[in-house]
């Protein structure tokens, strides 16, 4: 994954609570290969009517919000099933950060493992940011190092799990994170061998 340091991009307001993973990508589209991309199905039923035509009142269909990489929404985003395809749809569409007061736990973990930042803000700050965007601001800046978001004249802080922050800042997956502790693990093993030699496995004799 690419390290996530800061992001200055078009931000799209989605003033909805409890957006679940089936809304993020309806199950009927999950037969498609990931290699073909899931981005066109992101929030499909909130973007298109039954004929397949774009709905003009959908924020993601706003011409000024095209190319949005930041999504600002309300509490409990990504609730519902554990389908990782919901994150694939966001990432394939181009979203690199979702800002909300709370997230589904499994969704958050899947997001970080795919390089997507789930930035948690207070309910009050979320509404303030949504209002700034609805009033005409088109972009926002998210600084993961400083844990700060700003848009127009609004500056606010956000939180993210410290371990997830480390992974995103470095572009690490779980294996990379474990390998960053190689020297600590090796030192523990050395000390443990000296302190508890009876716990070490016996060496197997060479087979004849």
N, C-alpha and C positions, 0 to 999 in steps of 0.2 A: 504494500500500500504506500501511497505518497504521504509524507508527513503533513500534518495539518497544523499550520502556525497561525495564520490569520486569513480572513476571507473578506473581500470587499466586492459585493455583488448585488444584483437585483434581488429584492426581497418581495415575496408574495404573501399577503395576508389571507389566512384561511380561518375566519372567526367561528370555528365549530369545536365543540367538545366531544370527547368519546369517539373520535375517528378510529374505527377498528381496521384490522388487517384485511378484512374482506372488502372494505371500502377502498383501501389503498390499492389492492389488486383483487378484483373479483375472481373467485375460484375457477370460473369457466375459461379464464385466459391462461391458466397455469399449465396447460398441456404444451404450450410453446416452449421451445428450447431457450435456455438462458442465453445461449450464444446469439440468438436472434434479437435479444433485448426485450425488456419489459416496460421500458419508459413510456411507450405510447398507450399503455393500459393504466397508468397511474391515475387513481381517482376517476376511473372511466365513467362511472355512473353519475358522478357529480360534474363531469365535463361535457358529456354527450347525451342527447336524448335518444329515444327508442329507434329513431331512424338513422342514428349515427352522426347527426349534425351537432356542431358545437353549440353549447348553451352560452348565450352572451353574458349571463349573470354569474358564470363561474370565474372565480378570480384567476385561475390558471389560464383562462382563455383571453384575459385582458391583453391586448396588443402591447401595452406598455410593460407588462410583466413577463414577456417572452424571454427565455433564457434565464429565468430566476434560478438561483442556486441556494437561496435561503427561504425557508417556509416558516411563517409565524402562525401559530395556531393555539388552541386552548387546551385545557387539562385532559389528561388520560389519552394522549395521542398514542396510537399503535396498540391499543388494547385488543382483546379477542384472542384469536389463535396464535400459535407460535410460528406461522409460516414466514420463513426468511425471504420469500419472494416479495413480501411487502417492502422490505428494504431494497431488494434488487430493483423494484419499480422506481423508487425514489432516486437511487443512485444512477440508474440508467437514464432517467429523465434529466439528470444533471444536478439534483439537490445534494448539497454537501453538508448542510446544517439545518436542523429543525429546532425551533425555539418554542417552548411550551412550559406551562407550570408543572406538568408531570407526564410521565410516559409509562406505557406497559413495560414491565420488567424485562421480559424476553425480547421484546422489540428493541429496547435500549442496548442489550448485549449484542444482538444481531447487527444493530446499526454500527456500533464501534468496530466490530469485526470486519465491517465492510467500508471503514473509513468515513462513516457518517457521524457527525457530532450531534448528540441529543443535548441541547443546552437548556438547563432548567432555570426559569425565572419565576418570580412571585406572580400571583394572580394580578396584583395591581400593576406591576411593571409590564406584564403581558398585554393588558388592556391599553396601557399608555403607548406601547410600541405599535399595536394594531391601529390605534387612533392616528398616530403619526403617519403610518403607511396609507391609511384611508384618506388622510388629508392631503396626500400628494407626494410624499417622499417615496422615491423609487428604489433606493439602495440602503443597505446597512453594512456595517463593518463588524465582524466578529473576531476578536483577538483571544485566542485560546491561552496564550501565555499570560495575558493580563486578566483573563476571565471577565472581559468587558465587551459590551455591545453598544454601538452608537448609530443613530440614524437621525438626520436633520440636527436639531438642537437637543436631542434626547440621549443621555448617557446612562447606562444601567449595567449592573453586574449579573453574572449568571454562575451556576455551579454545575459541576460534572464530577463523577466519581474520580478520585485521584489516580487510581490505577488506569482507568480508561483514558484520563487526560494524558498520562505518560505514554500509553500506547499510541494515541492519536498524534501527539507531538513528534513522536519518533517514526510513525508509520509502521508500527509493530503489530504482528499478530500474537497469539498466545505463546507460540513457540519462541518467537523473538524475545518476548518478555521473560520467559524462563531462562533463555540463554544469557540474558543480561545479568543473571545471578550466578553464572558459572563459577566464578572465583569464590563466592560465598558458599555455594554448595560443596565445592571441592575442599574448602577449609573445614566446613562442618564434618565432612566425611573423614578427614585426617584426624581431627580432634576426637571424633567418636571412636575411631580405630584404636587410638591410644588410651582412651578412657574405658572402653568396653571391648577389649580384644576378644573376649569369649562370644561376643555377638556377631563376629565376622564369619562369613561362610568359609568352610574349609576348601582348600584347593583340591580339585579333582586330580587324581593321579593320571598320568598319560595312559591312554588305552593301548594295550598290547596288540 
